[in-house]
Amino acid sequence: MENVRKYINFKDVKVNNNIVLSIEEASKSAEAIKKTERVFKIITTILTYAFILALAITVLFPFYWMIITSLKQRAEIIQQKQTFFPSIVMWSNYMYVFEVFDFTTYMKNTIIVAIFSTAGTLLTTIFAAFAFARLKFRGNSTVFAIFLMTMMIPGEMMVISNYITVNSFGWISNQTAIKAYLAMIVPFMVSVFHIYLLRQNFKQIPNELYLAAKVDGKSDWDFLWKVMVPLAAPTLISITILKFMGTWNSYVWPNLVTKEEEYKLISNGLRGSGFTNPDDPTMIEYGYQMAASVCVTVPLFLLFVFFRKYIMKGVGRAGIKG
């Protein structure tokens, strides 16, 4: 009997030892898995940041090259072996630019066109987005789908038709400042992308607010300006900034419809004759031209830095609900 009892105790000890060993093995295995996960997470993080850094360098390098080119001598710019920093920093390039480049005229034209074009775009965008988001009429979805399909048409395909239309209004021949401004502003007062952006934001506003406003006797006009527009302020700010930046950067259309140098925008002025070599008009002084480009780019850069959160917030809110 005693032998049987010893055998049972020995068997229990053996079983307990196996359980302990199994627990220890499982603990080691879990630690190994955690260690592998940590290593994998570290490697993934390093690769992610390396990829982001590579993209950042790719995006920022042209701006860096523009800045260093604006500080180089012409001989250093046209030499075959390029340098990544000017051997002699030519701050005089910027002084020369402010002497020959008519910033006042170009800036005035650009600001006038940008303000009125942005204001007109905001009005058409608000009214169209409200109609597509709230008003019930036959063919609402069909018309909106047609609007969206026009986004697939390249803008260059509409240049000729727009030019013929503007010319038929007499805004190109015998051009005055008013005609030049109208030719640059009117054709681009409607943006399908901005309408889509704001319409998606309006769709997020609860329909109960609209019904409550109707019960209180408010008109659609009051509901639009007192409820929907304030609630969609981030998106409207985004549209304002994006439209202003687009007008500031526009080149092809203003250059096409303006005949006089005094009516051109600042982007067109960068291609003016003030940056050519006096001894050889066919030779472009790239240092001066890049210095002027830096001066033109800085306001947009500052605008984006200070208002980037509104752009991201407005675009993000518009994409939450379809």
C-alpha positions in Angstrom: 0.0 0.0 0.0 2.9 2.3 0.9 4.5 1.5 -2.5 1.3 2.4 -4.3 1.1 5.7 -2.3 4.8 6.5 -3.2 4.1 5.7 -6.8 1.1 8.1 -6.8 3.1 10.9 -5.2 5.9 10.4 -7.7 3.4 10.6 -10.5 1.8 13.8 -9.1 5.2 15.4 -8.9 6.0 14.4 -12.4 2.7 15.8 -13.6 3.3 19.1 -11.7 6.8 19.4 -13.1 5.4 18.9 -16.6 2.8 21.6 -15.9 5.5 24.0 -14.6 7.7 23.2 -17.7 4.7 23.9 -20.0 4.0 27.2 -18.3 7.7 28.2 -18.5 7.8 27.3 -22.2 4.6 29.2 -22.9 6.0 32.2 -21.0 9.2 32.1 -23.0 7.2 31.6 -26.2 5.1 34.7 -25.4 8.1 36.7 -24.6 9.7 35.7 -27.9 6.5 36.7 -29.7 6.4 40.1 -28.0 10.1 40.6 -28.8 9.5 39.7 -32.4 6.5 42.1 -32.5 8.6 44.9 -31.0 11.4 44.3 -33.6 8.8 44.2 -36.4 7.2 47.4 -35.1 10.6 49.2 -34.9 11.5 48.1 -38.4 8.1 49.1 -39.8 8.4 52.5 -38.1 11.9 53.1 -39.5 10.8 52.1 -43.0 7.7 54.3 -42.8 9.6 57.4 -41.7 12.3 56.7 -44.3 9.6 56.6 -47.0 8.0 59.8 -45.7 11.5 61.5 -45.5 12.2 60.4 -49.1 8.9 61.9 -50.3 9.5 65.1 -48.3 12.9 65.5 -50.0 11.4 64.9 -53.4 8.8 67.6 -52.8 11.1 70.1 -51.2 14.1 69.7 -53.4 12.7 71.9 -56.3 12.1 74.7 -53.8 15.6 74.3 -52.4 17.0 74.4 -55.9 15.0 77.5 -56.7 16.4 79.3 -53.7 20.0 78.4 -54.2 19.7 79.2 -57.9 18.4 82.7 -57.0 21.7 83.2 -55.1 24.1 82.1 -57.8 26.0 83.9 -60.5 25.0 83.2 -64.0 28.3 81.4 -64.8 27.7 79.0 -61.9 24.1 78.3 -63.0 25.0 77.4 -66.6 28.1 75.3 -65.9 27.9 71.6 -66.5 28.8 70.5 -63.0 26.1 71.9 -60.7 26.7 72.7 -57.0 24.3 72.3 -54.1 25.3 75.6 -52.6 26.4 78.9 -54.2 30.1 79.5 -54.1 29.4 83.3 -53.9 26.0 84.3 -52.4 24.5 86.9 -54.7 22.0 88.9 -52.6 22.3 91.5 -55.3 20.0 89.3 -57.5 17.1 90.2 -55.2 18.0 93.9 -55.3 18.0 93.8 -59.1 14.6 92.1 -59.2 13.0 94.8 -57.1 14.5 97.4 -59.5 13.3 95.9 -62.8 10.2 93.8 -61.7 7.0 95.9 -61.4 5.7 94.1 -58.3 3.1 96.8 -57.6 1.3 96.5 -60.9 1.4 92.7 -61.0 0.4 92.4 -57.4 -2.5 94.8 -57.8 -3.9 92.9 -60.8 -3.4 89.5 -59.1 -5.1 90.6 -55.8 -8.1 92.2 -57.7 -8.6 89.1 -59.8 -8.1 86.8 -56.9 -10.6 88.6 -54.6 -13.4 89.0 -57.1 -12.9 85.5 -58.5 -12.9 84.0 -55.0 -16.0 85.9 -54.0 -17.9 84.9 -57.1 -16.8 81.3 -56.7 -18.0 81.3 -53.1 -21.5 82.6 -54.1 -22.0 80.1 -56.9 -20.7 77.3 -54.7 -22.9 78.1 -51.8 -26.1 78.4 -53.8 -25.4 75.3 -56.0 -24.3 73.2 -53.0 -27.5 74.2 -51.0 -29.7 73.3 -54.0 -28.1 69.9 -54.5 -28.0 69.1 -50.7 -31.4 70.4 -49.5 -33.9 71.3 -52.2 -36.0 68.5 -53.6 -36.6 68.8 -57.4 -36.9 66.4 -60.2 -33.5 65.4 -61.7 -31.5 66.5 -58.6 -29.2 63.5 -58.6 -29.0 63.4 -62.4 -27.9 67.0 -62.8 -25.4 66.5 -59.9 -24.0 63.4 -61.6 -23.6 65.4 -64.9 -21.8 68.1 -62.9 -19.4 65.5 -61.5 -18.7 64.0 -65.0 -17.5 67.4 -66.2 -14.6 67.0 -63.7 -13.2 64.3 -66.0 -12.8 66.8 -68.8 -9.4 68.4 -68.9 -9.5 72.2 -68.5 -7.3 72.7 -71.6 -10.2 71.4 -73.7 -12.4 74.3 -72.7 -9.8 77.0 -73.4 -10.8 77.5 -77.0 -14.6 77.7 -76.3 -14.0 80.0 -73.3 -11.7 82.2 -75.5 -14.4 82.4 -78.2 -17.1 83.3 -75.7 -15.0 86.0 -74.0 -13.9 87.4 -77.3 -17.6 87.6 -78.4 -18.3 89.8 -75.4 -15.7 92.2 -76.6 -13.4 91.7 -73.6 -10.2 91.0 -75.6 -10.3 93.5 -78.5 -9.7 97.2 -77.5 -9.0 95.9 -74.0 -9.3 98.1 -71.0 -8.5 97.2 -67.3 -12.2 96.3 -66.6 -12.4 94.1 -69.7 -9.2 92.4 -68.8 -10.4 91.7 -65.3 -13.8 90.4 -66.5 -12.0 88.1 -69.0 -9.9 86.6 -66.2 -12.7 86.4 -63.5 -16.0 85.4 -65.1 -15.0 82.1 -66.8 -13.8 80.7 -63.5 -16.5 81.7 -61.1 -18.0 78.2 -61.0 -16.0 75.2 -59.7 -17.6 71.8 -59.8 -15.0 70.5 -57.3 -15.8 73.2 -54.7 -19.6 72.6 -55.2 -19.1 68.9 -54.6 -16.9 69.6 -51.5 -19.5 72.0 -49.9 -22.5 69.8 -50.9 -20.9 66.9 -49.0 -20.5 69.1 -46.0 -24.1 70.4 -46.2 -25.3 66.8 -46.3 -23.8 66.2 -42.9 -26.1 68.9 -41.3 -29.1 67.1 -39.7 -32.3 67.4 -41.7 -34.1 68.0 -38.4 -32.6 71.5 -38.3 -34.1 72.3 -41.7 -37.5 71.0 -40.6 -37.4 72.9 -37.4 -36.5 76.1 -39.3 -39.5 75.5 -41.6 -41.8 75.1 -38.5 -40.5 78.4 -37.2 -41.4 80.0 -40.4 -37.9 80.6 -41.7 -37.3 80.7 -45.4 -34.6 78.7 -47.2 -32.7 81.9 -47.6 -32.6 82.5 -43.8 -31.8 78.8 -43.1 -28.9 78.9 -45.6 -27.1 82.0 -44.2 -28.0 81.7 -40.5 -27.5 77.9 -40.1 -25.8 76.1 -42.9 -23.1 78.7 -43.8 -21.9 79.1 -40.2 -21.8 75.4 -39.7 -19.8 74.9 -42.9 -17.3 77.7 -42.1 -14.2 75.4 -42.1 -15.0 74.1 -45.6 -15.8 77.6 -46.9 -12.4 78.8 -45.5 -10.7 75.9 -47.3 -12.5 76.8 -50.6 -11.5 80.4 -50.2 -7.8 79.6 -49.6 -7.7 77.0 -52.4 -9.4 79.3 -54.9 -7.1 82.2 -53.9 -4.0 80.1 -54.4 -5.3 78.8 -57.7 -5.8 82.3 -59.0 -2.4 83.4 -57.8 -0.7 80.5 -59.6 -2.8 80.7 -62.9 -0.7 81.4 -65.9 -2.1 80.1 -69.2 -5.5 81.8 -69.3 -4.4 85.2 -68.0 -1.5 85.2 -70.5 -3.9 84.2 -73.3 -6.6 86.9 -72.7 -4.5 89.9 -71.7 -2.8 91.9 -74.4 -1.1 94.6 -72.4 1.7 94.0 -69.9 0.0 96.3 -67.4 -3.0 93.9 -67.1 -1.1 90.7 -66.6 -0.9 88.7 -63.4 2.2 88.2 -61.3 2.8 84.7 -62.7 2.9 86.1 -66.2 5.3 88.8 -65.2 7.9 86.2 -64.2 8.3 85.5 -68.0 8.8 89.2 -68.8 11.8 90.7 -70.6 13.2 92.1 -67.3 15.1 88.9 -66.8 17.0 88.8 -70.1 20.6 89.8 -70.6 20.9 93.4 -71.8 23.7 92.4 -74.2 21.8 89.4 -75.6 18.0 89.5 -75.3 17.7 85.8 -76.1 19.7 84.9 -73.0 17.7 84.6 -69.8 19.2 85.5 -66.5 18.0 82.6 -64.4 19.3 83.9 -61.2 17.1 87.0 -61.4 14.1 84.9 -62.5 14.5 82.5 -59.7 14.8 85.4 -57.2 11.6 86.8 -58.5 10.0 83.4 -58.2 11.0 83.2 -54.6 9.4 86.5 -53.8 6.2 85.4 -55.5 6.2 82.0 -53.7 6.7 83.3 -50.2 3.2 84.8 -49.8 1.6 81.6 -50.8 3.9 79.6 -48.6 3.0 81.8 -45.6 -0.7 81.5 -46.5 -0.6 77.7 -46.4 1.5 77.6 -43.2 -1.0 79.7 -41.3 -4.2 78.3 -42.7 -3.2 74.6 -43.4 -5.3 73.4 -40.4 -8.5 75.0 -41.9 -7.7 73.4 -45.3 -7.3 69.9 -43.8 -10.3 70.3 -41.5 -12.6 71.5 -44.3 -11.6 68.8 -46.7 -11.7 66.1 -44.0 -15.2 67.1 -42.9 -16.5 67.0 -46.5 -15.4 63.4 -46.9 -17.0 61.9 -43.9 -20.5 61.4 -45.3 -21.4 60.6 -48.9 
